[in-house]
Amino acid sequence: MTDRITVDDLRKVTLCVKGLRRYFNERGLDFKDFVKNGMTVEDAMLHGDEAFIRRVIEMKGQGDGEQ
């Protein structure tokens, strides 16, 4: 499994870019940097709902053909 979460990973779990931008702005996070570089799983856990991030990781693994 990749240790980074990207905007495409979050869109796969039905999040829109507009909502993501608002989420990042509310937390003082750099949305443009996230779109360009993604975010480590560890950083995502620090700034987000752990259960949701785990679901994103699970879906990412399924998309990569991993279990």
Protein Blocks (a to p, Z undefined) as FASTA:
>chain_A
ZZbdcfklmmmnopafklmmmmmmmnopafklmmmnopafklmmmmmcfklmmmmmmmmm
mmnopZZ
